[in-house]
Amino acid sequence: MAQGTVAAPLVTSVGLLSRLVFTDNLFLTNAGAVSGTAALSPALSAGGQRRAANQGREFGTILQLLPNIAGGGGGSRSSYRYFYGPSAVIYGEGHSDLDRIFHVLQANASLTVIDGYFSLQLSANANQNLVDPNAGNAGFTALGNPDAFGQTASLQITPVFSFPVLRGNFATVQFSPGINYVFAAKTAGGADNSGTTGSQSSLTITSGDYFSRMPWQIAASSNIFNVGNSSGSNYGNGSGAGTSTVSGTVTYPISDQWQIQGLVGYDWGNYDSLSQPDGLRWRVTPYWSPSRNTTIGLGYGYRFFGADYYANIQHRHRKTVVTASYEITVTNARTAILNSSAVNFQDPYGEPITNPLAGQTLSGSIANPALTSGFFIQNQLLLGITSQFGRTTVSLNVNNWHWDYQDTGNQVDQNQGTLTFSRTLSPRSSANLSLQYWTYNQSAGGGADFSQVSVATGYTYQVSRRTQGSATYTYSQQDSATSSQNFGENQLWLTLNWSM
């Protein structure tokens, strides 16, 4: 560590989250299921084999225990935040073969070694992620069929080298040769584990003060990795699979409120799942900033896969925050794991969250593509609106993904939306109501198309400075293209969260 590094005192909290779940449809079966029909019994054992018993609708209880440790700190040259906890899921009598433990980790750290020249960034995460949407009638709930999910983990280490040219007045060259490792323990269908090493590197040359009227940037990046033992995955031809791009960007300010940005570049890659791996790219994006709190950018261009649309909208005014984005990228499930977060360290207003578990259900991520998939073209639309009205907070989140696996002909569309009302009833208590929808459709490998609607209401009470309790009732209804995968479920969650 460089001399003179100043860090704030270590702030550490230790806690235990315990949750008891009552459900009237443990295996998420059709209400009209016929006992003895294997197709109507979605529960899979830990080894990936279909259970022979417990067909039909069944009442059950599930216990979740999550001891955890969290901390953070920082100073003028360093900062860090972390959270870790092993989550044990224990099923009721007669279903011990479904018991499991998955790990939840989120850690971010940044250290300036030589001011202005060299810094080090580190991030790590682990969570439960969706592995196979075709794993029976899983329902994809946090405490449902474990074989639709798997343990994932990732580690990224990125040294950042900066070289100011003419003290940065002309330009600054920044080189980031990042290395990473991604692991996925896939249980669905008896699939094996997968571990891949790789690198996400970038080189940028950013203009300095000499070009304040027309700033520019030249950037190159690569996302390369080795396939490892991921048998059956369409990641690429052995070692060195991945994507690379190089581009140049120029921004021209038209007025105080308007500026236009132009981008020209080239993409290339080594993978099997797209019909054309490389080609020229360009994009033009006008930006409008009517105030210091609002920025709107809408872009159009072309890449090797067709039209390239782009949008980035940011607005904040008093108690309201609005964020919206639309982007088309070439990516894969491995990259989605690297970029995911297990818990949130900040709220929508940018304020730090002292207790990362307070607003988390720890249900595992369902936004990532199936881990067995190869490269795909991702169209991603994200919308978030949060507003406070006195003691009431209203938030709307809409997420849309379209994944195009050109070579296989498979296309996946996934839409998720959540509307939440939260109200502070007293200094110690609060209540919330949420509405959620989820649709999933794919053009090949049938059996997973469905739409799901959930309604939840809950009450939270701060028992003491260190203890918080909550009760949540949820009703979920799923309609599927396969009639045996239709189900309805009532859940009651009793949660006690203790920390010190």
Secondary structure as GFF3:
##gff-version 3
##sequence-region A 1 500
A	DSSP	beta_strand	11	23	.	.	.	ID=ss1
A	DSSP	three_ten_helix	38	40	.	.	.	ID=ss2
A	DSSP	beta_strand	60	74	.	.	.	ID=ss3
A	DSSP	beta_strand	78	91	.	.	.	ID=ss4
A	DSSP	three_ten_helix	96	98	.	.	.	ID=ss5
A	DSSP	beta_strand	100	114	.	.	.	ID=ss6
A	DSSP	beta_strand	118	130	.	.	.	ID=ss7
A	DSSP	three_ten_helix	146	148	.	.	.	ID=ss8
A	DSSP	beta_strand	149	165	.	.	.	ID=ss9
A	DSSP	beta_strand	171	186	.	.	.	ID=ss10
A	DSSP	three_ten_helix	188	190	.	.	.	ID=ss11
A	DSSP	beta_strand	194	207	.	.	.	ID=ss12
A	DSSP	three_ten_helix	209	211	.	.	.	ID=ss13
A	DSSP	beta_strand	216	225	.	.	.	ID=ss14
A	DSSP	beta_strand	241	253	.	.	.	ID=ss15
A	DSSP	beta_strand	258	270	.	.	.	ID=ss16
A	DSSP	beta_strand	279	291	.	.	.	ID=ss17
A	DSSP	beta_strand	294	303	.	.	.	ID=ss18
A	DSSP	beta_strand	306	317	.	.	.	ID=ss19
A	DSSP	beta_strand	320	331	.	.	.	ID=ss20
A	DSSP	alpha_helix	333	338	.	.	.	ID=ss21
A	DSSP	beta_strand	376	389	.	.	.	ID=ss22
A	DSSP	beta_strand	392	405	.	.	.	ID=ss23
A	DSSP	beta_strand	410	424	.	.	.	ID=ss24
A	DSSP	beta_strand	429	442	.	.	.	ID=ss25
A	DSSP	beta_strand	450	462	.	.	.	ID=ss26
A	DSSP	beta_strand	467	480	.	.	.	ID=ss27
A	DSSP	three_ten_helix	483	485	.	.	.	ID=ss28
A	DSSP	beta_strand	487	499	.	.	.	ID=ss29
###
